[in-house]
Amino acid sequence: MAKSQSTAAQSTADKTVRVRLVKSLGGVQARHRLSVKALGLGKINDVRELKDSPQVRGLINTVYYLVRVEE
């Protein structure tokens, strides 16, 4: 049973999501600016490959209108 759990953990750990900032942060709520910064994005067309986790998905959902997800 321990083996199946470890392989499941590895498969979820291997999943990544690519996020690209496509809109400017001018005129955006400060909280949303912080979410973009937490994703590691700073300038337009910056791309980051992040581990696909609920926390990252929550940040992406917060600023969905500023970023594009490239899976």
Secondary structure, DSSP 8 states (H G I E B T S, - for coil): -HHHHHHHHHHHHH-EEEEEE-S--TT--HHHHHHHHHTT--STT-EEEEE--HHHHHHHHHTTTTEEEE-
